[in-house]
Amino acid sequence: MSDPRPTIRITADESRVADEVIAALAERDKALHHKRGKLWSATHSGDGWSIAEVAPANLRERITRHVRLVQIDSNATAVRVHPPKWLVPAIMARESWLELPHLDTLDRSDGRRG
């Protein structure tokens, strides 16, 4: 069974890596939103919306859930790796994520994005 997550190569080009991770999260994590320089998780149940600010540890889990991170080893083989320590702070420090839907796009009456 192949891994359906997009593969992103970790290199010293931190800006590119962060851009690619954000784009992958925007495509795959439908609960992730932004507003006022922060990331938010918005999920809908029969009782309405549950909205919470995304903590760094939660963002790290979202990255590993939706993205396959790799580094190239000395044998030119792609090896799966954990998110590097700089990745989550770099993404959270952006304060603007145009790829992600704004929290205000939620239709609070029926659970869909407006």
N, C-alpha and C positions, 0 to 999 in steps of 0.2 A: 504494500500500500504506500503510495507516494504522499509526501507531506504537502498539503494544499496551500500552506502559508507562503507568502513571498519570501525569497531569500535575499538578505541584505548583508553585504560584505563589510565587516568592520575594518576600517583603515584609519590612518592619521587625519583623513579629511573629515573631521567631526561635523562640519556643517552639512556636507553631503549625506552623511549617515543619518543625522537628525532629520534632514528633509525627507529622506526616503522612509524612515520610520513613521514620521507624521503622516505622510501620504498613505502608507499602508494602514495605519490606524483609522484614518478618515474613511478608507474604503471598507474596512472589515469590522470595525467596532462601532456599531450603530448607537450605542449608549453614550459615546464620548462627545461632549460639546464644549464650547468655550463661551466665556462672558466676563467682561471686566478684567481681563488679564489673568484669568484663572481657568483651569480645566474642571469640567463638571461631568458627573455621571447621571444620566437621566433614564430611568427605567419605568415602564408602565405596567400596572397590574389592574385587576378589577376595581381596586380601591382608589385608583388615580396614579399620579406621578410620584416617584421617589427621586429626589434630586439631592446629590451630595457632592461636595468638593472632592476632587481626586487627590489623594495623598501620594507622595512619592513611591511608597511601597506598592500601592495599587497600580500606579502607572507602570512600574516595572513588571508586575504580573500581566498587565494588559499587553505589554510589548512581547513578552514570552508566549502569550496565548495566540497572538495574531501575526507574529513575525518570526522567521527562522534566521537567527544571526549566525554568521560564520566568519572565520578567519582562515587565511590560507597558510598552511604549515610549511615547513622546510621541504616537504615532498610534493609541494604544489597541490595538496589535497585540502578541500574545504572541510573544516572541522567546526562543528556546532560549539558555540560559546554562550556564556551568560552575558547579559547587557553590561558593557563596561561601566565603571563607576561614574564617568563623566556624562553618560547619555541621558539619564533621567533629569539631572539638574539642567543640562543644556536645553532639553525640550521644555521643561517647566519655566525656565528663565526667559523664554521667547516673548511671552505675554501677548502674542498674536499668532493665531493658527488659522489662516484664511481657508485652509483645506477642510477644517472641521466645521460642522454646522454651529451656528450661534444658538445659545440656549433659548433665545426668544423665538426660534422657529418652531418650537413645539406647539402643537394644537392641544391645549390642556383639556379640551373637552372629550376628545376621542382617542388619544394615545398615539397620534400620528404626527410626523413632522409636517409643518405647514408649508 
